[in-house]
Amino acid sequence: MAHAANVAHLHHASRNESEYEDHYEWDKERGEAVRPFRLWDAVNRKNIRWRYYGDKKRAHIAALIECRWLPVGASIEVYDCRTGKLLGQYTRRVDTIRFTE
């Protein structure tokens, strides 16, 4: 029980919802999205800058490449900003990258 005092608090244990970006809402007044497929950093809870794609396949390839350079345990999600549909999640492991649909 003495070891429990040394455990660091998790980031999401004290999260504030107002600090998060509204990543699942597309402004209908702006018209159709030219590059609707986006990459989302699930650990830091924000979009990855300049990672917007018009093709679903290219978004998945970019997520795989991006995940390769992240630390172990990091996750990248591919989603469609028009509908908010999650298309896939890539999670970095010690010697692999796990894909979850």
Protein Blocks (a to p, Z undefined) as FASTA:
>chain_A
ZZmmmpccdfklmccfklpccfkbccfknopafblcccddfklopadehiacfbfklmmm
mmmmmmmmpcehiacddddfknopafbdcdddfkbccddZZ
